[in-house]
Structures are given as structure tokens and as C-alpha cells.
Amino acid sequence: MEIISRKEARAAGPGRRYYFTGKPCNRGLVARRLVSDKRCQCEAHRAYRNTRAKQVARDKAEEKRRREHPGHSAAMNRSKHNRIQPEVCV
């Protein structure tokens, strides 16, 4: 892989997301780095996986809550719409 500095990658335009220094990251891996935040590719991928795992867990919890309490969301929406609205001064 050819060595490309961050400055050169930025100058290349928005199509260039990565640069390569040839130096190992904190974990000892030699990988491309993101131009935007200097993270190596493996760290960026690890962060994506962690975020995605949290999203999946939240979705499963929400699905379980909706199965256990099927009318709850509809009741909450109705109560929001039935509240007395404050009068607007004209």
C-alpha cells in the first residue's frame, strides 16, 4: 500500500476518506486511517459494530415491550392528543 499523508488525502477531495502512514496504531495494527478523525480503520469498524449492537439491543427491548403491552403506545398517543391545549393570545 502506498504511503499517503493526511494532508494529501484531504487535498484529493471528498472521494478520499482514508490515508496511510505505514505506522502501527495503538493496537499495533498497520491499517488505513480515516481523514476525518485520524482513527485507524479497525477502530472505526469496531466503533460501528458496538453502536450497531446497541441499536439491535434497543430494538429487541422495544419489540418485547410492545408485545407485552400491546395497547400502551396507542393509549399514550391518545392521552397526548386529548390534553387541554393552552389558549393562544391573538
Buried (B, 14 or more C-beta within 10 A) or exposed (E): EEEBEBEEBEEEEEEEBBBBBEEEBEEEEEBBBBBEEEBBBBBBEEEEEEEEEEEEEEEEEEEEEEEEEEEEEEEEEEEEEEEEEEEEEE
